[in-house]
Amino acid sequence: MRDFELIYASELEKVQKESDALVVDIRQPMEYERGHWPGAVNYPYTQIERGGNRLPQNRKLILYCDHGGGSMQLAQMLGRQGFHVASVVGGYEAMKKFSKTYFKNPRNM
């Protein structure tokens, strides 16, 4: 049994709205600045792993990285700690392919 959920890029916007989830980009700040999901906050993987950021335990977290592997590992860790957490399958790359209207603007890629 997993301690986290998997969410596909095609479901992200709906799940985010329905659950008032906080979308967390776990990539490095430079990558986040080049483009990120609308409304996502940036908490790099290494800072969360070390406990450097205080993530809300009373709100669903949806994590993403570049391709989904790192966010899945971190979601599993946070799920074991009691967080209600999900990971986006395929990460930012899948999100860009799905949400072409947002990511059509080269500034958001």
Secondary structure, 3 states (H helix, E strand, C coil): CCCCEEEEHHHHHHHHHHHCCEEEECCCHHHHHHCCCCCCEECCHHHHHCCCCCCCCCCCEEEECCCCHHHHHHHHHHHHCCCCEEEEECHHHHHHHHCHHHHCCHHHC
